[in-house]
Amino acid sequence: MPLIALSILVQLLCAVHCVRNGRNSLWLMVIIFLSIPGCLAYAFFEIFPQYAGRREVRAVKSAAVRKLDPERDLRAARDALDLADTAANRIRLADVLAEAGKGGEAIPYYEAALAKAPNGDRAAQLKLARVLLDTGSPERARELLGALPVSGSASENDRVKLLLAQATEECGEDEQALALYEEVAERLPGAEAQCRRAALLLKSGRRGEALQVLTEVEGRAKRLDRFERMQNSDMYDWAARTLAALRAEGA
């Protein structure tokens, strides 16, 4: 009896989904007369493809593939470069290396790719600057970012300024970095600029200003959906912990 009840429930759910989403009415016959096999067929052809394109599903799928075969993308990129030594293939390999945390290995590939592009490649220059910053060369990163041509996208220019602020901070010029963080925080989505500014304020002993910035981050985090927050979960978690500690100290 429990299995029969479960079968009826599954059929009912599939039938409701079919009607509400305007699917071919022939599916109703399949669901009703073929029972569970019919429901499985309906789910495979009509329900699963509906969600396969969602960014959450794509992210989970990509993570699963990387977990099962972490070297797959690297092998493919090396094979492509062996077949054709082009700037695009060098950038592809550098991208994979950088994503794998091998920024030091990625740098020469980015540099070689840029040498092959007579007019420069703004996207590749930006990637190289990011890797230089991550591998402890903020001066070179700052120089490269400062020489980048202005993009037609305001948000892209702000992302460059955020990286420039990080490089400036790493170079020890805190006041200039704070000004850049404050400028881009007003326009960029998310809270990376605000969190970095708060951390630098705390390092400079400006607790009150950091508290104010982190309170703004807290308000912004409450307005995000789960996926948006998950993308920067480490940063938001740090902000929440730091804010709680500052409030406890002031209590």
N, C-alpha and C positions, 0 to 999 in steps of 0.2 A: 504493500500500500504506500509506504513512503516514497518508493521509486516512481510509482504512478503519479503521485501528487507532485513530485519534483518535475516529472516530464510535462505534466499539464502546465505547471508554472512557467517552465522554460518556453513552451509553445506560446503561452499567453504573452510573455514578454516580447518574444520575437514578432508575434502578430501585431502587437501594439506599435512596436518600432517600425514595422513595415508600413502600417497605415499612416502613422504620424509623419513619416519621412517621405511619403509619396512614392514608395517603391512599387515595382511591377506587381499587380495583383495576383499574378501566377505564383508568386512566392507564398501567398497565403495557402494555396493548395498543397505546396511542398511542405510547409510547416505543419499543416493539419494532418495530412495523410502519411507523411514519412516520420513524424514524431521527432525524436532526438537526431537521427541522421539528417533530416530535413532542416532542423534548427542549426546544426553544425554547418551545413552547406550555406545556409543563409548568412550565418555569422562570418564565414570565410569570405564570401563574395560581396557582402553588403555592409557588414558592420566594421570588420577589421580595416578594410581600405579607407574607411571614413576617418579613422584615427591615425592611420599610418603617417599622414602628412603633418600631424601636429608636432610642434617643436619639442614638446616634452617627450613624445614617443621617439622622435629622431635622436634626441640627446641620449636617451636610455639605450637605444639600439647601437649608437656609435660607441658608447661606453662599453657595452657588452662585447662588441667586436674587438675593441682595443684590449680588453681584458683577456680574451681568448687567444688573440694573436697580436701582441704588442709591437712586433717587428714588421707587420705586414706593410704598413704605409712606408716605412723606411726602405724595405726591400724594393717596393715598387718605384720609389723615387730614385734610388740608386740605379735600378735597371733602366729607367727612362733616361737618366743622364749618360749611362754607358752607350745607349743607342743614339742619342743626339745631344752633343754638348752645346746646349743653347742657354741663353740667359734665363728663360722661363723654367727650364729644368733645374738649373742651379738654384733658383729661388724656391722651387718646389722642395728640393732636398733640404735647403736651409730652413724652410718653414717646418718641416717634419722634425729636424734636429732640434730646433728651438722649442717646439711643442713638447719634445721628449726631455727637456731640461738640459740639452747639450748645446747651450748657447755658444760656448767657446769654439765648438766644431762648426757651428753655423756661420760664424762671422766671415771666414774666407770665401764661402760660397756666395754670400750676399755681395761681398766686395768684388768678386770675379764677375758676378752677374751685372753689377753696376758698371764695371769696366767695359762690358760688351754693349752697353746701352749708351750711345754717344750723347743723347740728349737727357740722360738720366731717367730714373724711374722713381717717381715720388713715393709710391707704395713700398718699393724695396728699400728706399732710403729710410723711410719711417720704421720699417721692420728692423733694419740694421741698427738704428738708433736705440730701439727698444732693447735689443739683445746686448748692445754695448752697455746700456744702463744696468741691465740685469747681471752682467758679468763684471761689474766693477770698473767701468771706464766712463764715468759721468762727464768728464771734460770733453771727450770725443763725441759722446752722445749729444751734449749741449751744443757743440759746434755744428754738428750735422743738423740738429733740429732748428737751430737759428738760421741755417742757410736754405731750409726747405721753401719752395715757392708756395705762395698762398693758394689754398684750395678754393674752389667755387662753393664748397659746402661750409657753412658756418660751424656746424657741429664737428666736422673734421678738423677745422682750425682750432677749436677748443680742445679736442683730444690731444692735438700736438702741443698746445700750451700746457696741458696737464702733465705730459711727459717732460716738457721743458722745466716745469716747476719741480718735478722730482729730481731732474738732473741738477738744477740750480741748488736744491737742498743738499744733494750729495756733494756738491762742490763747496758747501759750507756757507752759502750766502742765504741765510735764513729769512731775513726781512724781504728780500726780493722774491723768494719762494713763497712766503706767506701772501704776498700781494697777488701773485699769479694764481695760487689756490683759491683765494677769495674771489678773484675775477671770474674764473671758469665755473666755480661752484654755483653761481647764480644762473648759469645757462645749461650745464650738462645734466642729463638725467642720472639717477642713482646718487650715491653719496660718497664716491671715492674721494673727490676733491675735498669735501668737508671733513672726512675722516683723516685724511693726510694732513690737512690744516690743523685739526684738533691735536693730532699726535705731535706736530711740530710746536704748537703752542705749549703743550705740556712739557716738552723737552726744554722750552725756553722759560719755564716757570710761570707761564701766564694761565693759571688754573681757571680763573673766572671766565676768561674768553673761551677757553676750551670747553667749559661746562655749557656755555651758551650755544656753541656750535654743535655739540653732541646732543643737546636737547632738540635742535632742529633736525638732526639726523633721525632721532627717535620718532619724531612726527612724520618724517618722510617714509620711514620704514613701515609705519602702520597703514600707509596708503598703497603699498605695493602688493601685487598678487604673489602667490607662493613661489611661482617659477622665477619671477624677477628677483625676489629676495634670495632664492636659492643660488642664483648666479654669483652673488657676492656675499654668501652667507658668512664667510670668515670675517669680512669687514664689518658687517652688521652685528655679528656676535661680539667682536672686539669693542665696537661702539657701545653696545648694551652693557657689557661688563665694566668698561671704563666709566661710563656714566653712573652706574650703580655705585662704584667705588667712590667717585667724587661726591655723590650725594651723601653717602655714608660718612665720609670725612667731614662734610659740612653739617651733619645732623647734631 
